[in-house]
Amino acid sequence: TMDASKTIVENKFLDEDNPSTNDGTVPTSFVVSATSQTNGRGTTQRNWKSLQKGNALFTIGIQQSSWMKDLKAKNDGRVVPLTLLPLKIGSLVAFHIQRALEECALESDEKEQIPRVTVKWPNDVLIRRTQSAQSSLSPSAREAHEKIAGILIESAQDWFLIGIGINVGYAPSIPLEGADYGRRATCLSQYCNASTSAGEIDGEGRSKEEEEYWINMSKKLAIDIAHDLHSWLHSASSSLSLDVHSGESVLNQWKSYIDWDMELILRDTPKRERVTLKSVMDDGRVVVQEVETGLTRTLITDYFL
């Protein structure tokens, strides 16, 4: 969806196949979604496996001026650092995944604890899965932070393109080594039951009705997240709380999803040091502390290619 979105903005929203539909109108934002994709990618060109149908795969396009200028105007002339954009998107995605989990719990007769959605700096959303307290595992081993969504932000022309992937119907297998290694994945279907009747089974052991159920849930997530981002960017401050467009508000919202006790691994360093998050700076940079040495360091990354 990222490449399709780039083509759209590079063609200035002109449809060469249907020229009669071209009226010169340029939207303030747009969203492109797919039920599956063959060339999905994550950060630093890592492969994003998404050949099966049933996950939310979409790209939201917003005009760069909506963040760089319009947001400043809504914020009494104060600039909201561009480095907070991934955190704003992460908060939106985390909110909607948490809401989906709560809705699933309401529809289920089982009285299981609703898992908590967390964020991992700068662009991942995780689910903290806790096993039973009666488990023989140690407290740290009982908890697992599994990836359910990822965000990739690029730019084209005068647009920011926000690629989002949410594991809804299935969780891809993530290698433990190699160029595409990463954290174990999970998906909403591991916590939600598809409301379907028995039917024809596909090669993955799912019925067509079940596949359609996850596709529809994925579409809803894409629409709701795109709508909320558009509304936040383009609603007048008077219709929302007074400081909702401030950098501080963006940061506090994202920080509410942090699991401060989670150990992280510095992925692209030779030693892959284990660290914990200590603080988040006003511009979105983070201060981490190495578990083995106690040394601290400030991290920042390039968000846009």
C-alpha positions, 0 to 999 in steps of 0.5 A: 500500500505504501508504493501504491500511495506513492504512485497516487501522490506522484500522479497528483491524484489523476486517474489515467484509466478513468480521465473523466473522473479527474476534477483536480480535487486534492484531498486533505488526507487519504487511505489505501488498504489491501487484503494482502500484499506481496512486497510489504516492508518494514523499517530498514527495508525488512520484509513484512510477510502478508500474503494471507488475507485477513490482516489490516494493511493500509497507508494513510496519506496526510499533507505535510502542511497539516503537521508542519503549519496547520498543527502549529496554528492550532497550538498557539504558534508552538511547533509540534516536533515532527519526531512525535508523528510516529508516537501519535500514530502508535497511540492511535493504533494502540487505542483501537487494538485495545478497544477491539480486545475489549469488544471481543471480551464483551462478546465472549462468555469466557472470563479471561483477563483482557491483555494490555496493549503496549508500545515499543519506541519508536514504531511498534505496538505490542500485546503483553500476554500474562500467563496464569499466576499458578504457572511454574514459570518465573514472573518474568517468563510468564510475561511476553510482549508480542508484536501485533502492529508496526508503523513505517513513515515515508514521504513523497512529494509534499505528503507524509505516507504512514504505512500501518500493518496490524495482525488481525486474522493471523500472526506471521512467523518471524525468524530469530536470526537473519536480516528479517529477525524480530520479536515474536508476533501475535494477532487479534484472532488469538484473543477474539472468536470469529462469529461464523458458521461452519463452512468450506475450509481453505488451505490454512484451516480457516473457513471462508466466512472466518476469513471474511470476518477478519477482513471486515475487522481489518477494514474497520480498523483502517477506516477508524484509525484514518478517520481519527487521525484526520479528525485530530489534524483538522478539527478546531481546538475549540471542539476538542480539549484545549491542549489536544494538539500540543506536543505534550499531549501527544507525548503523554498519550503515547507514554500511557501505553509504555510498559516501563519494566519491559526489557528491550534489545538494541537491534542494530548494534553489534552486541545487541545490548539489553536496555530498559526505558528510563525517560522520554524527551519532549521531542520524542527521543528516549533515554535508555539504561543498559541492563548489564552496565547501568550506562545510559544513552539517548536514542534517536532514529531517522523516521523518513526515507 
